[in-house]
Amino acid sequence: MKKIAFALVLVLAATSLVVGLASTDTNAGARKICKQGLQTHPMAGEHRDLMRQCKAEYKAHKKAGHARPTT
């Protein structure tokens, strides 16, 4: 009986962790995506301007119904 209860607790904990990570990934947003992209692939120019441009492109991409771009 204790083994079944322990297994059930582990399954519930794993499920809640997976759901939490998935929702965090889903709601990442433009700021996080752009910041990661600029850190990975530095570009010449003002950081603020690059972030504005990236966010605008991200919003246009999402509005068009495409999946979230990966960095």
Secondary structure, DSSP 4 states (H G I P E B T S, - for coil): -HHHHHHHHHHHHHHHHHHHHHHHHHT-HHHHHHHHHHHHS--SS-HHHHHHHHHHHHHHHHHTTPPPPP-
